[in-house]
């Protein structure tokens, strides 16, 4: 129950508020960009599978280097121009060790995923990729203390349903 100062908002009101957000261009732009990113990741994963499955020389970390350089260039420059507590230096001082830990985990996971192309099928690797989203959400929640809204939890549930559907076809 709410106190005297806050109105009591029901479950249907929350759903109505969330559905009203679908009329905004920013929401659709995020959905379109997310789907585009998903297609790009699928294409990169398919290309990596064909590169790694036929070759005896595999450079799994080298394949991820352009990806990491792009991420570093975009986010480091973006954070460098922010002022105050949200700037690059203050974030590194406050929780830099957490980001280093997550970077090491991510590099090792990408190395293992690239190496897996030699030993298993593309469907199995795509299944592992689908599990990466819920694991990333859980790690960022546990290690970085990020709080997610119900819409994020619902999206991860959709990912897990997709994993279940992929598993049935595999």
Buried (B, 14 or more C-beta within 10 A) or exposed (E): EEEEEEEEEEEEEEEEEBEEEEEEEEEEEEEEEEEEEEEEEEEEBEEBBEBBBEEEEBEBBEBBEEEBEEEEEEEEEEBEEEEEEEBBEBBEEEBEEBEEBBEEBBBEBBBEBBEBBBEEEBEBBBBBBBBBBBEBBEBBEEBEEEEEEEEEEEBBEEBEEBBEEBEEEE
